[in-house]
Amino acid sequence: MGGIYIHIPFCRQACRYCDFFFRVSLGHMDGFVDQLVQEILLRGKEHPGDPMQTLYLGGGTPSLLSPGQLERILGAIHRSFTFRRDAEITMECNPDDLDPLFLDRLANQGFNRLSIGVQSFHERDLQLMRRSHSSEQAERSVKNAATAGFENITMDLIYGIPGQSSFEWEENLARAISLPIAHLSAYHLTFENGTVFDHWRKKGRLLPVPEEESLHQYELLREHLLAAGFEHYEISNFARGGKMSEHNMIYWNGMPYLGMGPSAHSFDGTARSWNISSLKGYVDGMKAGKGISQAEILTTQERYHDYLITSLRTRWGADPGHIQTQFGDEFRDHFDRKARLFLEEGSMWITGQRVAIQPNRWLITDHILRELFVDQHGHSSHGVP
């Protein structure tokens, strides 16, 4: 087994761009924690003795948990699962939660990696996105975390924000690089269905930035991070000092993982399962001993597609030998034939025994994947032999 993901579905307020499952009804946290502990204990019985490589508390905002709530969750985890001595233990945090006392508590509880949701250092951007912290709090939180002894700090930034100039994006990058972070995740703003930003887009109140500007900001991202000694190892992720996200590598390498809490997903190598995306449904279902999850056995085609989606996001790319062993000669032949076209045009390259997308071409990954996918007849996904 690779890692454990725990979804904490609570936030102080709703960010206008976010479509993750969360609730702002903080009064329900105790009842949720009661049932989360029960799920952890049940899942532990299903996987006795499996040593875990990572633990990741995400959300939502896990840093909203009280000391007692967090202690109960961690106690259940450590009663139910074993971890490697060097296991990566991560918590997602909002900058406004990271005061010195809270950070000392996290360090004492075994967390060795923090993921801090900064998003921008410009107050206008933060107010537009409805973030709960200020620019000054964002910078101070990283410095506080380093002072508390955290050497593995990752930060999230968003680019492609309407109204944000390329110069302001460069200012964000320069400020991030100047701080003691080992990792940076940078995501292009998307207008997800059902979010406030999506509603504003449909009303013409907020428009996506032009594609040329998006590409320019992505190029600036690569330029500044590479010059600062970061390795661009996945479409949206950069690391220095070898501090790549071990938890995300489990996903990208197709390894098994367990997800607990509402909306959390799991994968055992052949089947995917996911918990209900409802706080009430999750809590009531756990109390009644009813099923709170659904599962599906993946076809060979689906496993092949999943492998490409995850592996081709990274600088290591896909292994044709693995494709042949796991999915068969027909999938290997199809991959070789389609990849050859991208190798010839320079969008893909051969690295060792693997085939990868050139990092400066990662923005067209979806286009490449459409060609590499197959339908049930063994053709590319849009029907071209």
N, C-alpha and C positions, 0 to 999 in steps of 0.2 A: 504494500500500500504506500502511496506517495505522501499525501498531505490531507489536512483537515481544514475546511472552511466553515466558519460560524457566521451566520448572517444576523446582525443586530438591527432590527428594522425601525429604528427611531431617529428622528432628527428634531432639532429645536424649531426649524422652519424649513419650508420647501424651497430649494433652489429652482430657479425658473427653467433650467435646461435639463433637469435630472428626471430620468424615467425608471430609475431603480425602484424596487419595492421598499417603501418606508411609510411610517406614520408619525405624526407630530403629537399624538396623544400619550404624553410621557407618563400619565397616571397608570397606564396599563403595563408598565415595565416589570413590576414585581411578578404579576401573574404570568407574563411571558417567560421570565427567567425560570419560574417554577417548572414550566413545561419543557423549556429548552434543556434543563438539567435532566429531565426524564428521557428526552430523546437521546441525549448524549450517553446516558447509562444503557439504554436499549441498544444503541448502535455499537457500543463497546462490546456487548455480548455477541454481536454478529461478527466481530473481527478480533477475536482474542489473540493477543500476542503479536499482532502486526505492528512492527516498529514504524513510526511516522517520521518523515523528514521535515515537515513544516506544519505550523499552525498559523492560521490567518483569521483574525477577527475583522470583518468588514461590515459594510452597511450601505445606507444608514450611517450612524455615527456611534461607533463602539465607545468612544471616549466620553459619552454621556452616562455610561454605567456607573453606579455608585461603587465605592470600594467593596461593600458587602456583596452586591450583585456580581461583580467581577470575580470576587473570591469564590463564590459558589460555582460559577461557570468553570473556572480553572480547576477547582477541586474535583468536579465531576469529570473533566477531561483527563486529569492525571490519574484518577481512580480507574478510568476505563481504557486508557491507551498508554502505550509506551512510546518514547521519543528517542531518537539518536542524541548522543551527547552534544553534538554540534547543530542540533535542529534550529532552523530559522523560525522565530516566534514573532509575528508581526501584528501590530494594531494600527488600523486606520484612525486618524485623529484630525479634529479641527484645530486650527491654531489657537483659538480662544480658550481651549480646554487645557493647554499645556503649560500650566504654572509649575514651578520647581517642585512643590510637594507632590503633585500628581505624577510628574516624571520620575521622581525617586521611588514612588510606589510601584510604577510600572516596571522599573528596573529590578526592584526587589521581588516582583512576581514572575520574573523570568523572561520578560520581553526583551529582545535584543535588536529589533528593527521597528522603526516607526515610519508610517506613510502619512505625510502631512498634506492635506488638501488646500494648498495655497491658491491655485488657479490664476491669480494675477496679483501684481504689486501696485496696481493703479486703482484708486478708490472708485473712479467712475465705473470701471469694469466690475468691481465687487458689488457695487450697488445695483448695477444692471442685472447681474446674475442672482442677486439677493443672497449673497454670502453673509454669514453672521460675524465675520471678523474684519479687522482693518488691515491695511498694508503693514502698519507698524507692528501689530500683533503677529502677523505672519513671519516677519523677520525675527522678532524676539523669540518666537516659539522654536525656531530652528536652533538659535544660539543657546536657548535654555536646554534643549535636548542634548546638544553636544556637551554642555557643562555638566549635565547629569550622567555623562559617560556613554551616551549612545554614539557608536561609531558607524552604524548602518542606518542612515536617515535617507529616505526618499521623499521627493516632493512632486506633486502634480501641478502642471500648468496647462492652461487652455489657450490655443491660438485660433485665429479666424473669428474673433469676437467682433461683431458689428461696431464700427466706430473706433476700433483699435488700429492705430497706424503701425506700419512696419517698424518705425523708429521706437514706438512704445513697446512693441514686442521685443525688440533688441534690448531695451532697458530692462524688461522682465528677465530676459536670459542672463544679462550681465549681473543683475542682482542675485539671481539664483546661483550662478556659478561662484559668486564671491562668498557664499555661505558654506558651512561645513557639511555639505550633502555628498553622499556617495552614489546617488542614483537620482535620475529625473525621468518622469513620465510626462510626455506632452501629447495632448489630444486635441484634434480639431473640433471646434464646437459643432454639434449636430442638432438639428431641430427635430427631436424625437416626437413621434405621434402622441398627442395627449398632453404635452407639456405646455406651460405658459408661453414659452418662446415659439412653439409651433402654432399656437393660437394667434400670437402677434404676427407671425409670418403670413398666415392666411388672411389676416386683416390688413396686411401691408404696413403694419406698424414697425416691424423689424425684418430686415432683409439679409439673407446670407451674403457674406463677402464674395466678390467675384473670384472665379476659379484661379485667375492669374495671381491675385493677391494671396490666396491660400498657398499656391505653389511657392511663391516668393518667401512667405513666412516659414514654410517647411524647409526651404533651402537655407534660410538664415539660422533656423534651429540646428541643422546639421553642421553648418559652418562654425557657429559659436561653440557648440558642445564638443566637436572634434578638436578644435583648437585648444580647448581647455582640458584635454586629456581624457575625455569620456569616450567610451566605445559604444557605437550605435549597433546594438545587438538584436533589436527587434523593432518593428515598424515605429512604435511609439516610445521606446525605452532606451535609455542611455545609462551606462554605469562606468564608474572609474574605480581603480583599485580592485577590479575583479568582483565588485559587489552587485552582481546580477541578481534579479529576483528569483530565488530558488523555488518559491511557491508557484509563480507564474510559469517557470520552466517545466513544472510537472504538467500543467495544462498543455503547453506547447509541445512537449515530448510525448503526449498521448498516454501518460501514466495514470493509474487509478487514483481517485481522490474521493473523499467523503465530504458532503455538504450538509449542514444542519441548521435549522431555523427556517422560517417561512421563505419560500421562493428559492432556497438553496438547491443546487444541482450536485449530483454524484455521478461517478463513472467507474465501472469495475473492469474495464478492458473490452467488454462486449456489449454491455447494456448501459443506457443512460437512465437516470431517475431524477425526479425533481419534486420538491415539496410544494404544497399548495401556496399560492400567492395571496394569502388572506390571514391577517393577524387573528381575527376571531375564529376562522376555520381551523387554523393551526392549533390555537389554544384549546378550543372545544374538542377538536379531534383527538388531541393528545389526552385530554381528561377522560374522554369516553373510550379510549383504546381503539379508536377507529383508524383506518388508513389515512395518512395525511400526504401521501406521495403517489405518483404515477411513474411507470417505467416502460421502456421500450427496448427490445433487442434490436441491435443495429444490423442491417444487411451488410454484405461485403462492400457494396457500392457506397453505402453511407459511411462505413469505417474508412474507406479510401478517401472520400471527400473530406472527412474530418481530419485525416492525417495531413492532407495537403493544406487545408485551411490553417492548421496550427503550425506545421513545420515550415511552410513558406513565409510565415511572418518573421522568421528569425534569420540571422546571417548564416546559420548552418544549413538551412534548406532541407530538402527531401532526399532520402536515400533510395535510389532505384532498386537496390538489392532488398531493402526492407519491403518495398512495394511488391516485389516478386514473391518473397517468402510469405507475406501476410495476406496478399490479395490475389495472387496468381499471375500467370504469364500474360493473360489478355490485358490486365490493368498495367502491367509493366510495359508491354508493347505500346499501348496507347500513350502512356506517359512519355516514353522515349520519343515517340513520333511527334507529339505536340510540343514537348520541351525543346526539341531540335530547332524549331522555328524561332523560338525566343533566344536560344543560344546564338543562332546565326545573326540575329539583329542586335544582340548585345544587351537585351533586357535581363537575361539570365546568364549565369556563369557556373563553371564546374570548380568546386572546392573540395579537394581530396576525392572521396568516393561519392560525393553528394552534389546535387544540383540546387542552386539557390538563385533567388531574385537579387539583382544588383541593388544595394541599398538606395542608390539615387533613383531607382525605379519602383520603390515600394508603393508609391502612390497609385500605381496602376495594377496593384496586386489583384484586385477584383477582376479586371479584364483578363489577366493571365489565368486565374483560377477557372473562369468560365470556359476557357479553351482546354484546360487540363481535366476538367470534370467529364464524366461519361453519363449517358442516360442508360436506361435498361437495355438498349440495343447495342451498347458498346460504342456509341458515337459521342462526340463532344456535346456539351450540355445544350447547345442550341441547334443540334441536329446535323452538323457538318461532319462527314466521315473523316 
